[in-house]
């Protein structure tokens, strides 16, 4: 069974930060699901099955990627669970896990930078897509999406703590 407890040598702040990541991603996913279900959170210019599938897949993938942050503070981030074919029981490479996590953080920082630039440069303009129809919908959109700004820095901080801890450890505990 998957060990769900944080490792004893992980700093408490890193455990809290890792657990915060899936929670800060959740509101945007709930907003997208509400939009897909036709709830009045926004207006979609060209609704269709493709848009619905995209929103659901994006929500699931984002939450799964956010959940992987927990591996940086749990035993399954140090030793692959035995039930995994080919990898089960083998130690997780600290460099590989850190590189993947920091690569994700860089990608998230880049996305935030691009969307910030696009918003201020007016690149959204009158484009076809999702639009809010009033201040309540706009406030809800911001409330659901602004927490995502914390994803990249939290992931980067937890990844650096993971690498420092794993690089300092002489051996990997077997689970």
C-alpha positions, 0 to 999 in steps of 0.5 A: 500500500502507498505510504501516505505519511510524510517522511520524518526528516522532511521539514514541516514547511515543505510538507505543508507546501507540498500539500498546499499545491493540489489544494491551490489547483483545485478551485480552477478545476472546479471552475472549469467543471462548472463551465463544462456543466453549463453553470453560469460561471462564464459564457463560452462563444463556441461550446462543443464536445471538444471544448468540454473534453479539453476542459475536463482533461485539463482539469484532471491532468493539472490535478494529477501533476499537482498531486505529484508534488507530494512525492517530494515529501513522501516515501514514494518520491524516494523509492518507487512503489513495488507495484510499478512494473520495471521500476518498483523498489528502485530508488528514485534519482534525486537529480531526475525528480528534482529536474522534473519538478524544477522543469515544471516550475519553470514551465509554470513561471513561463505560463504566468509570464505569458498570460500576464504579458498577454493580458497587459498587451491586450492580446486577448482582445475580442477573441473567441473563447470564454468571457465573463458577463459581469463583475460577479463572474469576473470575481469568481474567475479571479478567486478560482485562478489567482491561487495558481500563482502560488503553484510555481514558487511552492513547487520550486521550493519543495523541489529544492528542499527535496534535492538538498535532503536527498543529496545529503542523505547517504542512503535511500530507505527501502519501503 
